[in-house]
Amino acid sequence: MRFSGSGNGNGVFWYSYDYGLVHTVVISSEHDVRVGSEQHTWLAEDLSKVNRTATPWLTVECHRPMYYYRKGSSNYDFGLFLRQQLEDLLVLHNVDMFVSGHVHKYYRSCVGLYDGRCDNVGPLHVVVGTGGMRIKKHDPKRWGECKLFFDWTESCFDLYGYGRVTV
């Protein structure tokens, strides 16, 4: 049986739902997210309707990360593009956490990451792409913590795994 989405947004590509105290918005980095696009307009409307009394936690999920650890790569450039299109909107609506994958690592930003700076007004960014890592990709002696590339990187692991959030 194919996943049918939540009945709002664009079915399986972008949608939102409430689960307990969390309002989760799922967007597609593989579709147009530019300001004025169908998806961006829907996202702005969805975020503006969140009842923070009923769902005080607000997360946005996306396949590709806004912050990438290696300058000069296509992932870094695409992250800059996402930041230009979405970061101000996330800050405007006080999004708590931005969750993404694509990169086969786990890394987490500092709290309040906005415009590349910590202790600011932005969300926590968490990349959980570890489920896509090949188990035998690296020498087991080298598995574990990876290099913290930017001041905004709080934690980084180069391991196979998955993420779990408890609210």
DARA-V598053 format. One record per residue. N is the residue number from 1. RES is the residue in one letter. PHI is phi in whole degrees, 0 to 359 (* if undefined). D_CENTER is the distance of its C-alpha to the mean C-alpha in Angstrom with 2 decimals. Layout:
BEGIN
n: [N	N]
res: [RES	RES]
phi: [PHI	PHI]
d_center: [D_CENTER	D_CENTER]
END
This chain:
BEGIN
n: [1	2	3	4	5	6	7	8	9	10	11	12	13	14	15	16	17	18	19	20	21	22	23	24	25	26	27	28	29	30	31	32	33	34	35	36	37	38	39	40	41	42	43	44	45	46	47	48	49	50	51	52	53	54	55	56	57	58	59	60	61	62	63	64	65	66	67	68	69	70	71	72	73	74	75	76	77	78	79	80	81	82	83	84	85	86	87	88	89	90	91	92	93	94	95	96	97	98	99	100	101	102	103	104	105	106	107	108	109	110	111	112	113	114	115	116	117	118	119	120	121	122	123	124	125	126	127	128	129	130	131	132	133	134	135	136	137	138	139	140	141	142	143	144	145	146	147	148	149	150	151	152	153	154	155	156	157	158	159	160	161	162	163	164	165	166	167]
res: [M	R	F	S	G	S	G	N	G	N	G	V	F	W	Y	S	Y	D	Y	G	L	V	H	T	V	V	I	S	S	E	H	D	V	R	V	G	S	E	Q	H	T	W	L	A	E	D	L	S	K	V	N	R	T	A	T	P	W	L	T	V	E	C	H	R	P	M	Y	Y	Y	R	K	G	S	S	N	Y	D	F	G	L	F	L	R	Q	Q	L	E	D	L	L	V	L	H	N	V	D	M	F	V	S	G	H	V	H	K	Y	Y	R	S	C	V	G	L	Y	D	G	R	C	D	N	V	G	P	L	H	V	V	V	G	T	G	G	M	R	I	K	K	H	D	P	K	R	W	G	E	C	K	L	F	F	D	W	T	E	S	C	F	D	L	Y	G	Y	G	R	V	T	V]
phi: [*	280	297	252	77	259	92	237	71	240	64	273	269	213	193	217	202	255	220	61	269	243	258	249	244	250	240	250	282	267	242	298	246	297	307	96	288	302	292	297	298	298	300	300	293	298	297	288	265	293	270	287	283	282	230	291	257	232	239	238	242	206	294	262	281	281	244	237	271	235	299	86	258	296	295	296	297	293	299	300	300	300	299	298	272	239	300	297	295	295	292	305	258	53	296	277	212	246	249	217	223	69	273	277	214	246	212	228	273	291	284	77	287	210	55	78	239	275	51	244	255	270	280	284	251	233	252	235	253	290	293	268	285	289	299	260	295	243	297	306	292	257	292	126	294	252	296	274	276	230	300	280	275	273	209	209	227	249	222	284	170	213	247	216	241	244	248]
d_center: [26.84	23.95	20.93	21.80	18.81	19.37	21.83	19.84	17.89	18.59	19.15	16.95	14.78	13.42	14.48	14.14	15.97	17.20	17.69	19.83	18.62	15.02	14.10	11.10	10.17	9.17	9.32	10.58	9.98	13.44	15.17	16.23	13.76	16.42	17.89	20.58	19.26	19.53	15.80	15.23	18.37	17.36	14.01	16.13	18.71	16.62	15.07	18.66	20.09	18.18	20.92	19.75	23.00	22.35	18.58	18.06	14.47	11.80	8.24	6.10	4.72	5.05	7.15	7.06	5.51	6.92	8.87	11.06	14.06	16.88	18.41	20.40	18.38	17.10	13.49	14.02	15.65	13.09	10.43	13.25	13.77	10.34	10.97	14.46	13.68	10.96	10.90	14.29	13.61	10.85	13.46	16.25	15.07	14.14	10.65	10.54	7.10	3.45	2.79	3.52	7.25	10.05	11.38	13.85	13.39	11.83	11.01	10.13	10.70	13.51	13.52	13.64	12.08	13.17	14.95	14.75	16.60	16.30	17.91	17.12	15.85	12.07	9.38	8.70	5.84	6.05	6.48	8.84	10.72	14.00	15.33	16.04	18.02	21.74	23.58	26.37	24.49	25.37	28.44	27.97	29.51	26.59	23.80	21.99	20.52	19.56	20.22	18.31	18.18	17.36	18.29	14.72	14.19	15.30	15.24	15.12	16.67	17.97	18.82	18.67	17.11	14.55	12.56	13.90	13.33	16.53	17.06]
END
